[in-house]
Amino acid sequence: MPLQQSMFLDFLRPDQLLLNEPMMNHTTFRIGGPADLLALPESGEEIEAALSVCKRIEVAHLVIGNGSNLLFSDKGFRGVVIKISKGMSKMEVHEDEIVSQPGALLSATAAKALEEGLCGLEFASGIPGTLGGGVFMNAGAYGGELKDAFACAKVILPDGTLRIFLPQDMEFSYRKSAVQHNGGVLTEITLKLKPGDFREIKGKMDDFNSRRREKQPLELPSAGSTFKRPEGYFAGKLIMDSGLRGFSVGGAQISEKHCGFVVNKSGATCEDVLKLIEHVQTAVMKNFGVMLEPEVKIIPEKCACRG
Ligand SMILES: Cc1cc2nc3c(=O)[nH]c(=O)nc-3n(C[C@H](O)[C@H](O)[C@H](O)COP(=O)(O)OP(=O)(O)OC[C@H]3O[C@@H](n4cnc5c(N)ncnc54)[C@H](O)[C@@H]3O)c2cc1C
């Protein structure tokens, strides 16, 4: 039976359910065909309800945040994409802790920390994802990672139970966390920060952000660093040293400004990006014997459950 809005209307309003919604409108890469249904929950209960309907009617689902680390297929996604973003971005500050819904942008969370004179989130102020996506990915930059500020989170597990995850449950490592393999959905996150000096915190954020603007191709759509950092190397340098600066396939290009980024120069398709990734992997393997592993999550049109 085709997916219908009505299957979710006991829990979500019609304006929270978009049929055949192009995923290029929900990713920073600006790539991706239509998802059968895009759901925009505004509370943990609504996420839980959307997940349980998907389970009951046996359709695939995928939870996304700001879509800043995703590459959707040109054919889109067969199933329900549950986008946790603006509608779930409330934050509260209790002394040195920020308790936040997962859809809050990392930039907004870092700005809140600054406003409250709390340090420890400066590194995250220029990462264009949500807090949920950031914790899921253990996003990091300039020597900091989300794991350093993580205190606890509410997580809905695939069997529908709600659990509190503490740092020791999260199995954080480089761009990895336990929710990547246990199928959990983060519905609330608590960060523990430290009291700091407003001017020092702001100075660090300004410095990191100007370094970002100087080095990264922020003027073009991308999903950030395309490849994970291989141990002992930098992906961008290996790609540059393979002579691939500016190399393109269709509308996808190795950024002229930073070889670690594949950018959507003009109307790139998912196929263009995948061919470019494969070309880069082959060249770097041939030249340096290093296998580059994508950091960007490639979402097939049909997937078993979630990315
Ligand atoms: C210009 C640019 C610069 C970037 N710089 C950095 C950087 O410096 N450091 C860095 O680490 N990354 C960087 N990134 C990549 C990206 O911003 C991060 O990976 C970010 O954490 C992804 O967050 P998101 O909300 O966009 O998640 P999405 O891309 O929407 O999703 C990423 C993954 O998280 C999962 N997910 C999202 N929300 C939840 C939730 N509530 N519960 C469970 N799972 C969830 C999704 O299923 C998906 O598998 C950059 C990207 C861009 C475009």
The ligand as an SDF file (V2000), in Angstrom:
LIG
                    3D

 53 58  0  0  0  0  0  0  0  0999 V2000
   30.5000   23.2000    5.2940 C   0  0  0  0  0  0  0  0  0  0  0  0
   30.4940   22.0340    6.2460 C   0  0  0  0  0  0  0  0  0  0  0  0
   31.4360   21.9660    7.2590 C   0  0  0  0  0  0  0  0  0  0  0  0
   31.4470   20.8890    8.1570 C   0  0  0  0  0  0  0  0  0  0  0  0
   32.3830   20.8680    9.1370 N   0  0  0  0  0  0  0  0  0  0  0  0
   32.3980   19.8380   10.0020 C   0  0  0  0  0  0  0  0  0  0  0  0
   33.3830   19.7920   11.0490 C   0  0  0  0  0  0  0  0  0  0  0  0
   34.1920   20.6830   11.2230 O   0  0  0  0  0  0  0  0  0  0  0  0
   33.3630   18.7080   11.8690 N   0  0  0  0  0  0  0  0  0  0  0  0
   32.4680   17.6860   11.7380 C   0  0  0  0  0  0  0  0  0  0  0  0
   32.5130   16.7360   12.5220 O   0  0  0  0  0  0  0  0  0  0  0  0
   31.5400   17.7020   10.7520 N   0  0  0  0  0  0  0  0  0  0  0  0
   31.4740   18.7520    9.8980 C   0  0  0  0  0  0  0  0  0  0  0  0
   30.5370   18.7720    8.9040 N   0  0  0  0  0  0  0  0  0  0  0  0
   29.6050   17.6280    8.7420 C   0  0  0  0  0  0  0  0  0  0  0  0
   28.2640   17.7710    9.5300 C   0  0  0  0  0  0  0  0  0  0  0  0
   27.9460   19.1240    9.7650 O   0  0  0  0  0  0  0  0  0  0  0  0
   28.3110   17.0060   10.8490 C   0  0  0  0  0  0  0  0  0  0  0  0
   28.5050   15.6240   10.6440 O   0  0  0  0  0  0  0  0  0  0  0  0
   27.0280   17.1870   11.6720 C   0  0  0  0  0  0  0  0  0  0  0  0
   27.2040   16.6700   12.9460 O   0  0  0  0  0  0  0  0  0  0  0  0
   25.8080   16.5190   11.0400 C   0  0  0  0  0  0  0  0  0  0  0  0
   24.6570   17.0010   11.7120 O   0  0  0  0  0  0  0  0  0  0  0  0
   23.2480   17.0470   10.9820 P   0  0  0  0  0  0  0  0  0  0  0  0
   22.2310   17.5210   11.9560 O   0  0  0  0  0  0  0  0  0  0  0  0
   23.3330   17.8060    9.7250 O   0  0  0  0  0  0  0  0  0  0  0  0
   23.0080   15.4980   10.7150 O   0  0  0  0  0  0  0  0  0  0  0  0
   22.5330   14.8150    9.3550 P   0  0  0  0  0  0  0  0  0  0  0  0
   23.5490   15.0660    8.3030 O   0  0  0  0  0  0  0  0  0  0  0  0
   21.1320   15.1750    9.0800 O   0  0  0  0  0  0  0  0  0  0  0  0
   22.6120   13.2930    9.8000 O   0  0  0  0  0  0  0  0  0  0  0  0
   23.8660   12.6990   10.0830 C   0  0  0  0  0  0  0  0  0  0  0  0
   23.5960   11.3670   10.7780 C   0  0  0  0  0  0  0  0  0  0  0  0
   23.0500   11.6440   12.0680 O   0  0  0  0  0  0  0  0  0  0  0  0
   21.8420   10.9010   12.2680 C   0  0  0  0  0  0  0  0  0  0  0  0
   20.9690   11.7190   13.1290 N   0  0  0  0  0  0  0  0  0  0  0  0
   20.6860   13.0470   12.9810 C   0  0  0  0  0  0  0  0  0  0  0  0
   19.9070   13.4550   14.0080 N   0  0  0  0  0  0  0  0  0  0  0  0
   19.7090   12.3770   14.8110 C   0  0  0  0  0  0  0  0  0  0  0  0
   18.9960   12.1570   16.0360 C   0  0  0  0  0  0  0  0  0  0  0  0
   18.3120   13.1300   16.6740 N   0  0  0  0  0  0  0  0  0  0  0  0
   19.0120   10.9020   16.5690 N   0  0  0  0  0  0  0  0  0  0  0  0
   19.6930    9.9030   15.9560 C   0  0  0  0  0  0  0  0  0  0  0  0
   20.3770   10.0520   14.8020 N   0  0  0  0  0  0  0  0  0  0  0  0
   20.3810   11.2650   14.2550 C   0  0  0  0  0  0  0  0  0  0  0  0
   21.2860   10.6540   10.8680 C   0  0  0  0  0  0  0  0  0  0  0  0
   20.5010    9.4720   10.8330 O   0  0  0  0  0  0  0  0  0  0  0  0
   22.5600   10.5110   10.0450 C   0  0  0  0  0  0  0  0  0  0  0  0
   22.9870    9.1650   10.0320 O   0  0  0  0  0  0  0  0  0  0  0  0
   30.4910   19.8490    8.0090 C   0  0  0  0  0  0  0  0  0  0  0  0
   29.5280   19.9210    6.9980 C   0  0  0  0  0  0  0  0  0  0  0  0
   29.5130   21.0100    6.1260 C   0  0  0  0  0  0  0  0  0  0  0  0
   28.4640   21.0740    5.0610 C   0  0  0  0  0  0  0  0  0  0  0  0
  1  2  1  0
  2  3  1  0
  2 52  2  0
  3  4  2  0
  4  5  1  0
  4 50  1  0
  5  6  2  0
  6  7  1  0
  6 13  1  0
  7  8  2  0
  7  9  1  0
  9 10  1  0
 10 11  2  0
 10 12  1  0
 12 13  2  0
 13 14  1  0
 14 15  1  0
 14 50  1  0
 15 16  1  0
 16 17  1  0
 16 18  1  0
 18 19  1  0
 18 20  1  0
 20 21  1  0
 20 22  1  0
 22 23  1  0
 23 24  1  0
 24 25  2  0
 24 26  1  0
 24 27  1  0
 27 28  1  0
 28 29  2  0
 28 30  1  0
 28 31  1  0
 31 32  1  0
 32 33  1  0
 33 34  1  0
 33 48  1  0
 34 35  1  0
 35 36  1  0
 35 46  1  0
 36 37  1  0
 36 45  1  0
 37 38  2  0
 38 39  1  0
 39 40  1  0
 39 45  2  0
 40 41  1  0
 40 42  2  0
 42 43  1  0
 43 44  2  0
 44 45  1  0
 46 47  1  0
 46 48  1  0
 48 49  1  0
 50 51  2  0
 51 52  1  0
 52 53  1  0
M  END
$$$$
